[in-house]
Amino acid sequence: MPAVDAPRTSSDAAVGSASTVSTAGASTRPPRDLLPLVAGFVALTKPRIIELLLVTTVPTMLLAEGAIPPWRLVAATLVGGALAAGSANTLNCYLDRDIDQVMHRTRRRPLATGLIRPGEALAFGVVLGVVSVAWLAATTGWLPAVLALAAIAFYVGVYTMALKRRTPQNIVWGGAAGCMPVLIGWSAVTGSLSWTPVVLFAIIFFWTPPHYWPLSMRFRDDYAAAGVPMLPVVAEPTVVARQVLRYSWVMVAVSMVLWPVADTTPVYGAVALLLGAGFLREAYVLLGRARTGAPVEAAAMRLFHGSITYLTLLFVAIAVDPLLPF
């Protein structure tokens, strides 16, 4: 879906009336301070999301190596992955700058406030993408580079442009872009793919809806005002909570499949089972509150934050498992 143009600003009006206003008027914009400008460009990349993506990359590389991989390879993969994620997130901000101005949660983003201009954000996002693919190709191989390019294209083209404003299933399929770091990390170590990274991909794929839908429940009015049909906007809380629970059960089941597929130890199996039980408990609490008609925001945010802890600890277990002495 093509991006919606941002509202016309005073500078746009000046350009549109160039016949009556001197072209030198464009230079009347006050200069911007360097530090806030740099901070704005960094904010466009959504560093907190990048951190979560990289949390899944390093454990995958340890699992692929069966030990600690060469530190130069890990560093190169993390740099390339961070640049790729930053590119996708920046381009997402560029395309969503109109709705970011409407939503309370996002209206302080650099494009929404005018700190960064749209053309600057677009150029920045494209440059990051080109550099990330070139870097990965030069330092880790062609397969990680191709996977990074696919992740950027999928997040920007499929999720942001095609799905986000059209279907409540947007985050289900669009979330596949967030699963790509495990494929990139595995292929950087092995030069190929196998069933193990596919299972890791599936864990994150089924984790994404029960991670994001609770957040959408909390900010339902924001998405409704922006015209984004997230599931909590178009469905009752009970329906959303049931979907969260279903995806949670599948996620836990897939996490247990990794045990035999990757030949991990019983330590991983026990950790995955305990973490999954905790996740399911919170999902049932959310459903219980939705069924009684009680406010669900607090339970939804507890599940949202808990889902981050779940994924982090699960991948810590994946990282530690190859290093165990048995």
Helices and strands as residue ranges (DSSP letters): H 10-16, G 23-28, H 34-44, H 47-65, H 71-95, H 97-100, H 110-113, H 118-139, H 142-153, I 154-163, H 170-174, G 175-179, H 180-190, H 195-218, H 220-226, H 231-234, H 237-261, H 266-292, H 297-320, G 321-323
